[in-house]
Amino acid sequence: MLRLLTLFLAATTFGNGAAVNDFNDHVDEAVGRHQPSVIRNKRSLHLEARIPYHEFQVASNGLFNRDLQVKLTVGAVTGLDDVTRRLRRCVRTTCLVDLRGLVVSYIAQTQGDDLVGTLKHIWVEVTVTSAEALFNMNDIRARQASLNSLVIGPISFSISYDNYLDLNSGRHNEFVDEVARYTGWELRKILRGSYLAALQETFADQ
């Protein structure tokens, strides 16, 4: 977050006030009205972007549990079509946008939260509570504006899961930490890949 703010504040004012306002309006029009339809036409992003399965283990930490084997499956990101919002005024052709509100869901197969090793299938839901990204475009006075780069800041999550999974506080923390780590890694890949391509297409069409 600090790096994003530093980059954002380091930029100098673009042109005059009218030009800055025009660019703010241009960004709002693009991400608010045009980006949703672009993303909804991308099968890799809508209705959901898929996340590969992931396996991990949470070690036993008591007499009444075993090593917990976890397999996250059916990972899906929803909300990419309508979550993007501009934050603050753009500086020159650099804008800070908010990606908060994305939801990632999984079906998790678990075994080992009890001594008998019961096999369970549970839901896991990850909500993005904080995520800001900085993008830069070429000079909008050019004949065709284009998006040059996207820098993604820290991502924070709120994680909940089916109470059928019975974890003590220590194992709960390890479980949600690994879910958050993996989700953040995969979400960044999507944002820097197919989402960025859709964002570039959105501005190229303006």
N, C-alpha and C positions, 0 to 999 in steps of 0.2 A: 504494500500500500504506500509506504514512504517513497519507494522508487517511482511509483506512478505519479504521485503528487509532485515530486521533484522534477520529473520530465514535463509534467503539465505546466508547472509554474515557470519553468525555464524558457518556455516559448515566449516570444514577444508578440505584441498586439498585431493582428493581421489587418493591414490596410486601415480604413477608417471604421467608425462605429457602424455605419450602415452595412459595410461589407461583412463585418462580424455577425451582425444580426441576420443578414441574408444567409450566411453559412449555417447558423444555428437553425434557421427555418428549413434549410435544405436537408440538414441531418434529421430533423424531426419528421419531415415529410418522408424521407427515405426509410427510416427504421420504424416509423409509426404506421405508415400506409402501404409502402411497397414491399418491405422485407417480409412481412407475413405471407404474402402470396408467393413470393419467390421460394421461401422455405417449404411451403405446403406443396410445392411442385417437385420437391426433392425427396425421393423415396428413402434416401439414407438418413433423413432428418425428421420426416413427418409420416405418420402420426408420432413416431418415436425414433430416436437414434439408439441403436443397439450397442450394448457393452458386452464384451466376451466374458465367459465364465472365469471364475477365479477360485482357487483352492488355498486354504490356509489352516493353521492349527493354533489353538489356544491351549497352553499347557495346563494340566491338572494342578490345582493348588489347594486341595483338601482331601479328606478321607472319603467324601461322598460324591466325588466326580472323577471322571477320566479325562484324558486329553480330548479336547473338543475338536473334531474334524468338521470343517466348514467348506461347503462348495456353493459359491454364489452363482446363480443361474438366472436366465431370462432378464438380464440387466437392460433397463430401458430408460432413456432420458426423454422427458416430455416438457413442453413449454418453450422450445426453441423458436417457435413461430411468433410468439407475442411477448417475450420477456424483455427484449432490449429497450432501454430507455436512456436518453441523454442525461448526464449529470452536469450541472453547472453550465456556464457559458463556454463555448469552444474558444480556444486560444489559437490564433492563426488558423491553420487547417488541422489542428489536433483536438480531438474530442475524447472526453471521458464518458463511458457508458456503463450502465448498471445491468448486470445479468442475474440479479437476485430473483429468486422465485422458481428457478428450475427445479424439477423433481426427478430423482433417480430412484427407480424401484427394482427390487430383486425378489426372486424366490430362492431361499437358501435351504440347502439340505444340510442338516447337522446331525452329529452323532457324538455322544460323550458328555452331555450335560448332567447325566446321572450314572450311577454305577453299572446299571444293566445295559448301557449303551443303546438307548432307544433312538431309532432313526426318526427324525422329524423333518417336516417340510414347513417352513415358516416364511412370512413376508418380512421384508426389510424395506423401509422407506427413508430416503435421504433427501432433505430439502436444503437447497442452497440459500443460506441466510445472508451471505455477503460475498459479492464477486464484482469487481470492477475491472474494466478493460480500457486500454488507451489505444485509439487508432489514429492514424495519420493519413491524410490524403494529399495529392498533389494540388497545386494552385487551382482553386475553383474558377479562376478567370480563364483557365485553359479551355479549349473547345470541348474536351471530354475529361471530366474529373475522374480520378480512380483512387482506390484505397491502396496505400502502400504497405502498411504494417499494422499488426495487432499485438499489443503487449498485455498479457493477462496478469493481474495482480493476485494476491493471496485469495484463496477461496475458503469460506467457512461453511460448516454444515450443521444441521440439526438431524439427528438419527434416531429413529424409533424402530422397534421390531415386535413381532408377535410375542405376547407374554407366555405362550406355550414353551418358549425357550427359557430355561431357568438358569440364570447366571448370577453368581455372587458379584459384589462390586468390583473386585479385582479383575475377574474374567469379563465382566461387562465392559470395563474400560479398554481392555485389550481387544475385545471384539469390535467395538465401535471405532477405535483408533485405526484398526486395519481396514475396516469398511471405508472410513473416511480417506485413508491414504490411497487405497486402490481407486476409489471413485474419483478423487481429485486428479489422479494420474490419467485415467481414461477420459475424463471430461475435458481436460486440457487438450488431449489429442483430437477430440471432436471439434472443439472450439477453434483450434489452429488449423484444422483440416477442412471438413465439409462445411462447417458453419462460416469460416472465413471466406471460403469460395462463394457461398451464397451472399455474404455481405458485400463482397467485391462485385458480384453480379448486380446486386441491388443498386449500387452507386453508378455502375457503368450504364445502367438503363435510364438514369435520370437525365 
